[in-house]
């Protein structure tokens, strides 16, 4: 039996984009893959010499088992393209 075609993907511009400088945590919870993203920010105080870097959670997403497999396949494909596009290093 042939699988039904996927419905069209809608991509509204109102959805916020997330920038993360690190993947803070990945866990498998109740059958879902939970990914927590973080960003390093400067915690500024009145005294600049006391300012310090802190890590803040900027987003979290949960993927079903099927969505996690799809994400992994697409991520591996993109990373292979990234690796192939790197300029060769002089020896």
Secondary structure, 3 states (H helix, E strand, C coil): CCCCCCCCCCCCCCCCCCCCCEEEEEEEECCEEEEEEEEEEEECCCCHHHCEEEEEEEEEEEECHHHHHHHHHHHHHHHHHHHHHCCCCCC
